[in-house]
Amino acid sequence: MSTINFKEGLVVTATELKQNLGKYLDYVEQQNDVVITKNGNKIARFTPYVTDIEQYFAVREKALDYQYGGKKVSYEEFLEISEKSTIRMELINGEIYLLASPNIFHQEILGRMHLVFNEYLKGKKCRVFLAPFDVHLKKKEIKTPDVVQPDILIACDLENNITEKGRYMGTPDLVVEILSDSTRSKDMIDKLNSYMLSTVKEYWIIDAKKETIILYSFANHDIDNIKTFEKGDIVRSLIFKGLSIDVKELFSELF
């Protein structure tokens, strides 16, 4: 008699396998495992076939998640890990988050934002930077800093805040995050809290699915203002006079 083990897959006897080989091959073809038993003992396993390269990436991804994803570390440990790794990662509340590659919609929006910000900042002391770009956030009354990579940021405190290795150690005035399925809750909760408790002044959350932009401004480590902009609206920064983006244009013709 066949049974389902949620860790191992479908468990069948050798006799059942002989009698219903085609049935169980179809089951394996649908990316399921079949464990074969004989006299009550597990003797073999049927698994879906994968190419060597598929197996490599699957094993590598699991290894990276096991090694880093969700791991609690100190700020110093994170700096050591990130210096030696080519993987994009963030440290929020002492926990490591691995960053996935962005999709084409994300990158198109990011490029449009950068063009607007860069044009606005011509002739000004502030500069615009794109991810990957580490920002070290010192939160009020919290010892361990966060290390995040905003999708785009405006920094006005570059002087005396660049290390010998070219690392930025200041705090941006404005940060922007473009939501994705994997970062939505983190961007809207954890990062919002991080930006609020540090000295970031303004935070834009761009939601391509809803075609909206939420603008937060902070004062005294608390939310000072919240505004939501939709198609037909113009987003106007509360701290950079004259910096604005047309919501409809930002989301237009995204493939």
Secondary structure, DSSP 4 states (H G I P E B T S, - for coil): --EEETTTEEEEEHHHHHHTHHHHHHHHHTT--EEEEETTEEEEEE-----HHHHHHHHHHHHHHHHTTT-B--HHHHHHHHHH--S-EEEETTEEEE-PPP-HHHHHHHHHHHHHHHHHTTTSS-EEEESS--EEE--TT-SSPEEE--SEEEES--TT-B-TT--B-S--SEEEEE--TTTHHIIIIIHHHHHHHTT--EEEEEETTTTEEEEEEEETTEEEEEEEE-TT-EEE-SSSTT-EEEHHHHHTT--
